[in-house]
Amino acid sequence: MADTEKKIQLKPLGNRVLVRRLEEKETVKGGIILPETAKKKQEMTEVVAVGPGKKTQDGKLLPMPVRVGDVVLVDKYAGQEITLNNEEFVVVRGDDIVAIIER
């Protein structure tokens, strides 16, 4: 089984979403290579797993607006970073997702 096909062993609860940061570019348009300290923290992520949704005060479940495979923008410093199978992920709340990027 390839590394990208490994089953994630984490199921987010409530309105939380497991995302993977997408690789950032090493160079800018003019070909300048940026040092690690000058790179901006990447906000574009791919959804890997989704919780069931948020419960309202009357007990109804509000479904999550994202699905596995969606590319989304998240708040810059949102979430809890974790490592699974030697790969970096971030668990964010549904409210930390700013937009879905349509390709």
NORNORHU-V657429 format. One record per backbone hydrogen bond with DSSP energy under -1.0 kcal/mol. CO is the residue of the C=O (numbers start at 0). NH is the residue of the N-H. E is the energy in kcal/mol with one decimal. If there is no record, write none. Layout:
# NORNORHU-V657429
co:CO nh:NH e:E
co:CO nh:NH e:E
This chain:
# NORNORHU-V657429
co:1 nh:4 e:-1.3
co:2 nh:5 e:-1.1
co:12 nh:15 e:-1.4
co:13 nh:52 e:-2.2
co:14 nh:93 e:-3.0
co:15 nh:50 e:-2.3
co:16 nh:91 e:-2.8
co:17 nh:47 e:-3.4
co:17 nh:48 e:-1.6
co:18 nh:89 e:-2.5
co:19 nh:45 e:-2.7
co:25 nh:33 e:-1.9
co:27 nh:30 e:-2.2
co:31 nh:27 e:-1.9
co:34 nh:37 e:-1.3
co:42 nh:73 e:-2.0
co:43 nh:21 e:-2.3
co:44 nh:71 e:-2.7
co:45 nh:19 e:-2.3
co:46 nh:68 e:-2.6
co:48 nh:17 e:-2.6
co:53 nh:61 e:-3.4
co:55 nh:58 e:-1.8
co:59 nh:55 e:-3.1
co:61 nh:53 e:-1.6
co:66 nh:69 e:-2.0
co:69 nh:46 e:-2.9
co:70 nh:100 e:-3.5
co:71 nh:44 e:-3.1
co:72 nh:97 e:-2.7
co:72 nh:98 e:-1.1
co:74 nh:77 e:-1.5
co:79 nh:90 e:-2.4
co:81 nh:88 e:-2.9
co:83 nh:86 e:-1.6
co:86 nh:83 e:-2.5
co:88 nh:81 e:-2.5
co:89 nh:18 e:-3.0
co:90 nh:79 e:-2.2
co:91 nh:16 e:-3.2
co:92 nh:95 e:-1.7
co:93 nh:96 e:-1.3
co:95 nh:74 e:-2.2
co:98 nh:72 e:-2.6
